Amino acid sequence: MGAMMLAGRMNFATGEFAVKQVPVPEPSSGEVRVRVRAAGICLSDVHLISGQLRPFLLAGDEVTLGHEVSGEVESLGEGVTGVDVGRRVVVGAGKTVGDVVWTMGVDYDGGWAEYVVVPAEVVVPIPDSLPFEQAAIIPDAVSTPWGAIEWTGQVRQGESVGVWGVGGLGAHGVQLLRFAGAAPIIAVDPIEAARRRALDFGADIAIDPADPEFAQTIAAATAGVGLDVAFDFAGVAAVRKQAVRLLRQGGRLVLVGISGGSIEIGNDAMFQYTRKQILGHYGSEPRHIVDLVRLARLGRLDFSRSISGTMPLADAAQGVARLESKTDNPIRLVLLP
């Protein structure tokens, strides 16, 4: 029997998650094996374990979770050039198979493991100044909101923006909107600690969606015009209804959080008359990860506040439970294999 390693495995046939021993994977042609140093726990991992999400492309019933991964290149498959053994890297969270993008830790084995095998082209070098745990969360916790802001939402400097949900994605959304020059930035969350965090991360206003003065506060902040852009990082139907109402003429709502339910516009005549837009967003492009690593290296972005705690891979189930229950309202919990 070959070398074995610890991995956090989700079995979709039985609905069971377990950290157990599995064979160390071997890199094929064009692939590299990465020694995992840090792997983030994302809400989508929680949803995979709870059964709210299921893979579309997974061959078989079981997969190693984890799509936010950093580490060191440990070995090279045949034909790999331009990647050095020992290089510190962050791992892009998808690979292209034919014309289809597969998601790491969903459609193929991810990084809740001691080692992960990935295509050589998805690894991005990181500087020594960027700790592994901060680098690990860039693909998704940071790149997904950045893709939503820069690519899908096309936010311009000076635009007024609302952010609904200040969890792992939304907190970075606020930070990145501040970096991008949005003004004002209005954060919306029912949890007081999340609202305080939003202000720390650069929001101008943080408000409870149930506040009786909610609409008046938005009106005052936008000189009665409404929001240019709203982001739903929560994936909640009530959020979308509230956000659409508060958009200015021609304003756009970007859906980042996934509810799994339907989207209701209400009065389509008014929606069309005011030329509002609803835009779907998922994930990010490879260039977003490259850009974010560069911005971190240059000191334009700092992710040190984003790591709410670290724990051994063996304790992955406890980390999932902490995130699901919002214990201490974490931004990101990170596994250290």
C-alpha positions as CSV (number, residue, x, y, z in Angstrom):
1,M,0.0,0.0,0.0
2,G,1.3,3.5,-0.9
3,A,1.7,6.5,1.4
4,M,-1.4,7.6,3.3
5,M,-2.6,11.0,4.4
6,L,-5.4,12.6,6.4
7,A,-8.3,14.1,4.4
8,G,-11.8,15.6,5.1
9,R,-14.1,13.5,3.0
10,M,-17.8,14.1,2.2
11,N,-19.9,11.1,1.1
12,F,-23.0,12.3,-0.8
13,A,-24.5,8.8,-0.8
14,T,-24.6,8.5,3.0
15,G,-24.6,12.2,3.8
16,E,-21.6,11.7,6.1
17,F,-18.5,13.8,6.6
18,A,-15.4,12.3,8.1
19,V,-11.7,13.1,8.5
20,K,-9.9,9.8,7.6
21,Q,-6.9,8.2,6.0
22,V,-6.7,8.1,2.2
23,P,-3.9,7.4,-0.3
24,V,-1.7,10.4,-1.1
25,P,-2.6,11.4,-4.7
26,E,-0.1,11.2,-7.6
27,P,0.2,14.1,-10.1
28,S,-0.5,13.2,-13.7
29,S,0.9,14.9,-16.7
30,G,0.5,18.7,-16.4
31,E,-0.3,18.5,-12.7
32,V,1.5,19.4,-9.5
33,R,1.2,18.1,-6.0
34,V,0.9,20.8,-3.3
35,R,1.7,20.2,0.3
36,V,-1.3,22.0,1.9
37,R,-0.4,24.5,4.6
38,A,-3.7,26.2,5.1
39,A,-7.3,25.6,3.9
40,G,-10.3,27.9,4.6
41,I,-13.7,26.7,5.8
42,C,-16.4,28.4,3.6
43,L,-20.2,28.5,4.0
44,S,-20.5,26.5,0.8
45,D,-18.6,23.7,2.6
46,V,-21.2,23.9,5.4
47,H,-23.9,23.7,2.7
48,L,-22.3,20.7,1.1
49,I,-22.1,18.9,4.4
50,S,-25.7,19.8,5.3
51,G,-27.1,18.7,1.9
52,Q,-28.1,22.2,0.7
53,L,-25.6,22.0,-2.1
54,R,-24.6,19.0,-4.3
55,P,-21.9,18.6,-6.9
56,F,-23.0,18.5,-10.5
57,L,-19.9,16.9,-12.0
58,L,-18.4,14.7,-9.3
59,A,-17.5,11.2,-10.5
60,G,-18.6,8.8,-7.7
61,D,-20.1,9.6,-4.3
62,E,-17.2,11.0,-2.3
63,V,-14.9,14.0,-2.5
64,T,-12.3,15.8,-0.3
65,L,-13.7,19.2,0.5
66,G,-11.8,22.5,0.5
67,H,-11.5,25.1,-2.3
68,E,-9.5,27.8,-0.4
69,V,-6.0,26.4,-0.3
70,S,-2.4,27.5,-0.1
71,G,0.8,25.6,0.4
72,E,4.1,24.6,-1.2
73,V,4.7,22.8,-4.5
74,E,6.0,19.4,-3.4
75,S,6.3,17.4,-6.7
76,L,5.7,17.9,-10.5
77,G,3.9,15.7,-12.9
78,E,5.3,14.9,-16.4
79,G,5.8,17.9,-18.7
80,V,5.4,20.6,-16.0
81,T,7.6,23.6,-16.6
82,G,7.7,27.1,-15.0
83,V,6.8,25.8,-11.6
84,D,9.5,25.1,-9.0
85,V,9.4,22.5,-6.2
86,G,9.2,24.4,-2.9
87,R,7.5,27.4,-4.3
88,R,4.9,29.0,-2.0
89,V,1.6,29.1,-3.8
90,V,-2.1,29.8,-3.6
91,V,-4.3,27.3,-5.5
92,G,-7.0,28.5,-8.0
93,A,-10.3,26.8,-7.1
94,G,-11.3,25.4,-10.4
95,K,-10.0,23.6,-13.5
96,T,-11.3,23.5,-17.1
97,V,-12.3,20.1,-18.4
98,G,-13.2,20.5,-22.1
99,D,-15.4,23.7,-22.1
100,V,-16.6,23.2,-18.5
101,V,-15.1,24.6,-15.3
102,W,-15.0,22.1,-12.4
103,T,-14.9,23.4,-8.9
104,M,-12.2,22.1,-6.6
105,G,-13.5,20.5,-3.4
106,V,-16.8,20.0,-5.0
107,D,-16.4,18.3,-8.4
108,Y,-12.9,16.9,-7.7
109,D,-10.7,16.5,-4.6
110,G,-9.9,19.7,-2.7
111,G,-7.5,20.8,0.0
112,W,-8.9,19.7,3.3
113,A,-6.0,17.3,3.1
114,E,-2.3,17.0,3.6
115,Y,-1.7,17.0,-0.1
116,V,-3.8,18.1,-3.2
117,V,-3.1,17.5,-6.9
118,V,-4.1,20.3,-9.3
119,P,-3.3,21.5,-12.8
120,A,0.0,23.4,-12.9
121,E,-1.6,26.4,-14.4
122,V,-3.9,27.1,-11.4
123,V,-1.1,27.7,-8.9
124,V,-0.2,31.3,-8.3
125,P,3.1,32.2,-6.5
126,I,2.8,34.1,-3.3
127,P,5.4,36.3,-1.6
128,D,7.1,35.3,1.7
129,S,5.4,38.3,3.3
130,L,1.9,36.8,2.8
131,P,1.1,34.1,5.4
132,F,-0.3,30.9,4.2
133,E,-3.6,31.3,6.1
134,Q,-4.2,34.7,4.6
135,A,-3.3,33.5,1.1
136,A,-5.6,30.5,1.4
137,I,-8.8,32.5,1.6
138,I,-8.1,34.6,-1.5
139,P,-9.7,32.1,-3.9
140,D,-13.4,32.6,-2.9
141,A,-13.6,34.6,0.3
142,V,-11.8,37.5,-1.3
143,S,-11.9,36.8,-5.1
144,T,-15.6,36.1,-5.2
145,P,-16.6,39.5,-3.9
146,W,-13.9,41.1,-5.9
147,G,-15.2,39.4,-9.1
148,A,-18.7,40.6,-8.2
149,I,-17.5,44.2,-7.7
150,E,-15.0,44.6,-10.5
151,W,-16.5,42.3,-13.1
152,T,-20.2,41.6,-12.7
153,G,-21.2,44.8,-10.8
154,Q,-18.7,47.0,-12.6
155,V,-18.7,49.4,-9.6
156,R,-17.2,52.8,-10.5
157,Q,-15.6,55.3,-8.1
158,G,-18.1,57.4,-6.3
159,E,-21.1,55.1,-6.8
160,S,-23.4,54.5,-3.8
161,V,-23.4,50.8,-2.8
162,G,-25.4,48.7,-0.3
163,V,-23.9,45.4,1.1
164,W,-26.4,43.0,2.5
165,G,-24.7,40.3,4.7
166,V,-21.4,41.0,6.3
167,G,-20.1,37.5,6.8
168,G,-17.0,36.0,5.1
169,L,-17.9,37.3,1.7
170,G,-19.6,40.5,2.7
171,A,-16.8,41.7,5.1
172,H,-14.4,41.4,2.2
173,G,-16.9,43.0,-0.1
174,V,-17.0,46.1,2.2
175,Q,-13.1,46.2,2.3
176,L,-12.8,45.9,-1.5
177,L,-15.5,48.5,-2.2
178,R,-13.6,50.9,0.0
179,F,-10.5,50.1,-2.0
180,A,-12.4,50.6,-5.3
181,G,-13.7,54.0,-4.2
182,A,-17.4,53.4,-3.7
183,A,-19.1,56.1,-1.7
184,P,-21.1,55.9,0.4
185,I,-20.9,52.2,1.4
186,I,-23.9,51.1,3.4
187,A,-23.7,47.7,5.2
188,V,-26.8,45.8,6.2
189,D,-26.8,43.0,8.7
190,P,-29.1,41.9,11.6
191,I,-26.1,41.0,13.8
192,E,-24.7,43.9,15.8
193,A,-21.1,42.4,15.8
194,A,-21.3,42.1,12.0
195,R,-22.4,45.8,11.7
196,R,-19.5,46.9,13.9
197,R,-17.1,44.9,11.8
198,A,-18.5,46.5,8.6
199,L,-17.6,49.9,10.0
200,D,-14.1,48.7,10.9
201,F,-13.7,47.4,7.3
202,G,-14.7,50.7,5.7
203,A,-18.5,51.0,5.6
204,D,-19.8,54.6,6.0
205,I,-23.1,53.4,7.6
206,A,-24.1,50.0,9.1
207,I,-27.7,49.4,9.8
208,D,-30.1,46.6,10.9
209,P,-32.5,45.6,8.0
210,A,-35.4,45.7,10.5
211,D,-34.6,49.2,11.7
212,P,-37.9,51.3,11.3
213,E,-35.8,54.2,10.0
214,F,-34.1,51.9,7.3
215,A,-35.6,53.5,4.2
216,Q,-35.1,57.0,5.5
217,T,-31.4,56.3,6.4
218,I,-30.7,55.0,2.8
219,A,-32.5,58.0,1.3
220,A,-30.6,60.5,3.5
221,A,-27.3,58.8,2.6
222,T,-28.0,58.9,-1.1
223,A,-29.6,62.4,-1.3
224,G,-32.9,60.8,-2.0
225,V,-31.8,59.1,-5.2
226,G,-31.2,55.5,-4.0
227,L,-28.4,53.1,-4.4
228,D,-26.4,52.7,-7.6
229,V,-25.5,49.1,-6.7
230,A,-26.7,46.6,-4.1
231,F,-24.9,43.3,-3.3
232,D,-26.7,40.3,-1.8
233,F,-24.1,38.3,0.0
234,A,-26.7,36.7,2.2
235,G,-28.7,34.7,-0.3
236,V,-32.0,35.6,1.3
237,A,-35.3,36.3,-0.5
238,A,-36.2,39.2,1.8
239,V,-32.9,40.8,1.2
240,R,-33.4,40.9,-2.5
241,K,-36.9,42.4,-2.2
242,Q,-35.6,45.1,0.2
243,A,-32.5,45.8,-2.0
244,V,-34.4,46.1,-5.3
245,R,-36.8,48.7,-3.8
246,L,-33.9,50.8,-2.7
247,L,-32.1,50.9,-6.1
248,R,-32.1,54.2,-8.0
249,Q,-33.3,54.3,-11.6
250,G,-31.0,52.1,-13.6
251,G,-29.5,50.6,-10.5
252,R,-28.3,47.0,-10.3
253,L,-28.6,44.2,-7.8
254,V,-25.8,41.6,-7.8
255,L,-26.7,38.2,-6.4
256,V,-23.7,36.6,-4.8
257,G,-25.2,34.6,-2.0
258,I,-27.2,31.6,-3.1
259,S,-30.7,30.9,-1.7
260,G,-31.7,27.9,-3.9
261,G,-35.1,29.5,-4.2
262,S,-37.0,31.7,-6.6
263,I,-36.4,35.4,-7.4
264,E,-39.5,37.6,-7.2
265,I,-39.6,41.1,-8.8
266,G,-43.1,42.1,-7.8
267,N,-44.4,44.8,-10.1
268,D,-42.6,44.1,-13.4
269,A,-43.9,47.3,-15.0
270,M,-42.3,49.5,-12.4
271,F,-39.1,47.3,-12.5
272,Q,-38.9,47.8,-16.3
273,Y,-39.9,51.5,-16.2
274,T,-37.1,52.2,-13.8
275,R,-34.7,50.1,-15.9
276,K,-33.3,48.2,-12.8
277,Q,-31.1,45.2,-13.3
278,I,-30.6,41.9,-11.4
279,L,-27.2,40.3,-12.2
280,G,-26.2,36.8,-11.1
281,H,-22.6,36.2,-9.9
282,Y,-20.6,33.1,-9.2
283,G,-16.9,32.7,-8.3
284,S,-14.2,34.6,-10.0
285,E,-11.8,34.6,-12.9
286,P,-8.2,33.4,-12.6
287,R,-7.0,37.0,-13.2
288,H,-8.8,38.1,-10.0
289,I,-6.6,35.8,-7.8
290,V,-3.4,37.1,-9.5
291,D,-4.5,40.7,-9.0
292,L,-5.4,40.2,-5.4
293,V,-2.0,38.5,-4.6
294,R,-0.3,41.4,-6.2
295,L,-2.4,44.0,-4.3
296,A,-1.6,42.2,-1.0
297,R,2.1,42.1,-1.9
298,L,2.1,45.9,-2.6
299,G,0.3,46.6,0.7
300,R,-2.9,47.9,-0.9
301,L,-5.0,45.2,0.8
302,D,-4.5,43.6,4.2
303,F,-6.2,40.3,5.1
304,S,-4.7,39.9,8.6
305,R,-8.1,40.7,10.2
306,S,-9.9,38.1,8.2
307,I,-8.5,35.0,10.0
308,S,-10.9,34.4,12.9
309,G,-9.2,31.3,14.1
310,T,-7.1,28.3,13.0
311,M,-7.4,24.6,13.9
312,P,-6.0,21.2,12.9
313,L,-7.5,19.4,10.0
314,A,-8.6,16.6,12.4
315,D,-11.0,19.2,13.9
316,A,-12.7,20.2,10.6
317,A,-16.1,19.1,11.8
318,Q,-15.8,21.4,14.8
319,G,-14.9,24.3,12.5
320,V,-17.9,23.6,10.3
321,A,-20.2,23.6,13.4
322,R,-18.7,27.0,14.5
323,L,-19.3,28.6,11.2
324,E,-22.8,27.1,10.8
325,S,-23.8,28.4,14.3
326,K,-21.9,31.7,13.8
327,T,-20.2,31.2,17.1
328,D,-18.2,34.4,17.7
329,N,-19.3,35.6,14.3
330,P,-16.2,34.4,12.3
331,I,-15.0,35.9,9.0
332,R,-12.9,32.9,8.1
333,L,-11.8,29.8,10.1
334,V,-8.7,28.1,8.6
335,L,-7.6,24.5,8.8
336,L,-3.8,23.8,9.2
337,P,-3.1,20.3,7.9
